[in-house]
Amino acid sequence: MSDCCKADELAKLRDSQSATLKLVLAINLAMFVAEFSAGIIASSTSLLADSLDMLGDALVYGFSLFVVAKDNTWKAFSAFGKSGIMAGFAAFVMFEALWKFIHPVTPSYEIIGVMGLVALAANSVCLYTLTRHRAEDVNMRSVWLCSRNDIIANISVLVAATGVYLTNSYWPDLIIGVAIAGLFLRTAWTVYLDALESLKPEAI
């Protein structure tokens, strides 16, 4: 294949990646605002955790959009930044969960359930859109991992709503919130390792 054809294919790939990232960025920003507001109103640790996941993903997609036309070194350092963001949000959620443990409030399971369903639908669209790009490079793999974790977190939020309804207790919501924070940490570590791997001489 000629260099010209390769350049054309690469340009098309970058355009496709950019369009996908812009779509999922818009969805995640909108869902962050909606879910964070609902989390405050419902006094829900799990919703707040999930909303911060949405914000973190929006920042991740922004990073990814910036480096989509860069080389692997740029993409690797972008991935390092993403892992740091996810770890920071995990720490915030852990602190918020500790606060709720000291000052317990039973959250509104109705609000948690409705927002959990809306977030699940939104993230299903994101995951479906990103799946075809996941094997293209470390940049797109990292955003696909974030989106996959969103689905897990959304289902967990629905479990929290059910648990609060059945027990009339804040414990299910608190436990799920902490579990989502744990998922942040696990994904942050995975993205960090992927970034390290991509910086090896044979990968650059």
Secondary structure, 3 states (H helix, E strand, C coil): CCHHHHHHHHHHHHHHHHHHHHHHHHHHHHHHHHHHHHHHHHCCHHHHHHHHHHHHHHHHHHHHHHHCCCCHHHHHHHHHHHHHHHHHHHHHHHHHHHHHHHCCCCCCHHHHHHHHHHHHHHHHHHHHHHHCCCCCCHHHHHHHHHHHHHHHHHHHHHHHHHHHHHHCCCHHHHHHHHHHHHHHHHHHHHHHHHHHHHCCCCCC
